[in-house]
Amino acid sequence: MKWKNYLVLCLLLSVGFSASILFVPGLSETLEGVLLGFLSTNAS
């Protein structure tokens, strides 16, 4: 895969993921819970 195609793919995935977090309420709450759990178990 050429770097330009890879860059476009990463950009589209990040925009799509961000939009789904903003506009799907259940997904944002689930993701927040997972991230908080991850950070609390790995904090030292």
N, C-alpha and C positions, 0 to 999 in steps of 0.2 A: 504494500500500500504506500502510495506516495505521501510525502509529508503534508501536502496541501489537502488531500482527501482526508487524512487523519485529523488535521486541524479542524476541518469542516465537521467531521463526525463528532469530535469532542465538543465543539461549540453547540451543535444541535442537541446532543445528549444533555449538556449542562443546562441549556435553556428549557428543554422539555422537562427535566427533573425539577428545576426551580418553579416552573409554571404549575406542575402537578402539586408541589408542596403548597403553593399559594392558593390554588383553587379547589383542592380536595381536602376538606377538613379532617377526615379520619386519617389520612396519610401523614399529615403534618404532626398530629398528636402521637401517632405510632412511631414516627421517626424521632421525635423529641424524646420519647420514652426509651427508645433503643440507645440513642446517643448519651442520655443521662446515665443509663445503666452501664454502658461501656466506660464512660469517664469515671464513674464512681468505683468501678472495680479495678481500674488501672491507675487511679490516683495514689501517689505515695508521699 
